[in-house]
Amino acid sequence: MKLFLTGVLVALTGLSATQRPQTYTGTITDDICAGDAHAGMRMGPTDADCTRLCVLSHGAQYVLLDGKAVYTLSDQKGPEAFAGQKVRVVGTLDARTKILSVNSISAAD
């Protein structure tokens, strides 16, 4: 019984551990055009315009594209200012859902 309770406590401790925010670098785009770099939609003269229009007109979501992975951003207002730009996002990633809980977004150098 003592061994069982120890196992339960260890499991509960692991579940309650919170992740630390990490820094992710990539480009702010939308979930419709993330795969083909706006070639298919081209809703404006620039990638930034296409991204904003896809979100506004087609209900797309802002995402971070790091070159291979696409992360949906929890903040859907802040990324508008960085559409089409390379950025640093500080936040916590839910690996199962690929949703990045955004703490901050800033332009990358």
NORKADA-V114579 format. One record per residue. RES is the residue in one letter. PSI is psi in degrees with one decimal (* if undefined). Layout:
res=RES psi=PSI
res=RES psi=PSI
//
This chain:
res=M psi=-41.1
res=K psi=-40.5
res=L psi=-40.6
res=F psi=-47.0
res=L psi=-36.9
res=T psi=-42.9
res=G psi=-40.8
res=V psi=-43.1
res=L psi=-41.3
res=V psi=-43.4
res=A psi=-43.6
res=L psi=-37.1
res=T psi=-42.3
res=G psi=-37.3
res=L psi=-32.4
res=S psi=-10.0
res=A psi=130.2
res=T psi=146.9
res=Q psi=150.6
res=R psi=143.8
res=P psi=145.2
res=Q psi=166.9
res=T psi=129.0
res=Y psi=136.4
res=T psi=136.5
res=G psi=-162.4
res=T psi=136.5
res=I psi=120.5
res=T psi=-162.2
res=D psi=161.4
res=D psi=-12.5
res=I psi=-43.7
res=C psi=1.2
res=A psi=-32.3
res=G psi=-30.8
res=D psi=19.1
res=A psi=41.1
res=H psi=1.1
res=A psi=-36.9
res=G psi=-38.3
res=M psi=-51.7
res=R psi=67.2
res=M psi=6.3
res=G psi=173.4
res=P psi=-18.2
res=T psi=164.4
res=D psi=-36.4
res=A psi=-44.9
res=D psi=-43.9
res=C psi=-43.8
res=T psi=-51.1
res=R psi=-42.6
res=L psi=-34.6
res=C psi=-39.5
res=V psi=-45.9
res=L psi=-46.5
res=S psi=-28.4
res=H psi=4.4
res=G psi=20.8
res=A psi=166.2
res=Q psi=147.4
res=Y psi=137.4
res=V psi=163.9
res=L psi=123.5
res=L psi=114.3
res=D psi=14.2
res=G psi=-29.0
res=K psi=-35.0
res=A psi=151.7
res=V psi=125.8
res=Y psi=125.2
res=T psi=135.7
res=L psi=134.6
res=S psi=-33.7
res=D psi=116.7
res=Q psi=6.5
res=K psi=-49.6
res=G psi=-38.9
res=P psi=-20.1
res=E psi=-39.4
res=A psi=-18.4
res=F psi=11.9
res=A psi=130.9
res=G psi=0.8
res=Q psi=154.2
res=K psi=130.3
res=V psi=169.0
res=R psi=126.0
res=V psi=125.8
res=V psi=126.6
res=G psi=-173.8
res=T psi=127.6
res=L psi=131.5
res=D psi=104.1
res=A psi=-29.3
res=R psi=-45.9
res=T psi=-12.9
res=K psi=31.0
res=I psi=127.0
res=L psi=111.3
res=S psi=111.9
res=V psi=126.7
res=N psi=-41.3
res=S psi=156.0
res=I psi=133.6
res=S psi=155.9
res=A psi=139.0
res=A psi=150.1
res=D psi=*
//
